[in-house]
Amino acid sequence: MGEPLRTDKMSITVPADVAAELRARAGHGNVSAYVTHALIRQLEHDRLGDLVAELREIHGPVTEEELAAARAEWPTT
């Protein structure tokens, strides 16, 4: 068995309606897990945005032709 996951306790402030929906969706006692999962997804999204910006800086923006070629290869349902 591995070492226990290290955690940091944080305090956040959110609008009351957001907090109520969060509690309703997360269920009693699961708010931290729900928020942690949401933060992980957001951080992944942010890192992907950083990568796109870096690639755009190195290679320039995607052209309309490149975009059209990619869309033509994308499978449809």
C-alpha angles and dihedrals in degrees: 000000000000129000117284115266111263113234137188122213113229136182120217134180120219134168113276094243091052091049092050093051091045092054091046093050098038097046128221112320096005101089094104093051091047093049092044090053091049092049092050090052091048092049090050089050091049092049090050089052089051090052093049090050091049092049091047089052092050100039104021126241122319110265124228088247092054090047092050091049092050092048091050090056095045111106117243126209 
